[in-house]
């Protein structure tokens, strides 16, 4: 790889974060600080199984913390961003902004 291609914004995108559903999960969790599983499932239009799979990937990567408990008699699952998740989301947004800048300006994005 050349030095120029190493600096291309697309090379800075994180495969764990950049996947559409996981980016949505991190974004909603960032906005809410603590989000309930059912709300997240509805907000993103996912099945419970699909959401669970994506949460497992994010939890394994250390980007979200999952808390299980009860609200009244109903079992609930909440998630929140970890500090690493917050950094990963911010880094992803930075790389996306660089990519947009590259496209809009028709030239290389500033490092």
C-alpha positions, 0 to 999 in steps of 0.5 A: 500500500502506498502512503497516499492510499494509507491516508484515504478516509475509507481506510479509517472506517471501522468494520465493526462500527461502520455496519449500518445496524451497529452504527445505528445502535451506537448512535441511538445509545449515544443520544440516549446514554442508556437505551432499552432493548425494545426501544432500540429494536423498534427504532431501528426496525429490527427483529429481536434476534437480529438486534441481539446478534449485533449487540453481541458483536458490539459487546465483544468489541467493548463498545457497549455495556449490557445490563439485564434487570427487571422493571416491575415483573418484566425482564428488561435489557438496557445498553449504554456506550462504553468510553471505547464505544463513544471514542469509536463512534466519534472516530467513525464520524470523523472519518465519514466527514473526511470522506465527505470532504474528499468527495465535495472538494474533488481532492484529497482530504486533509489528514 
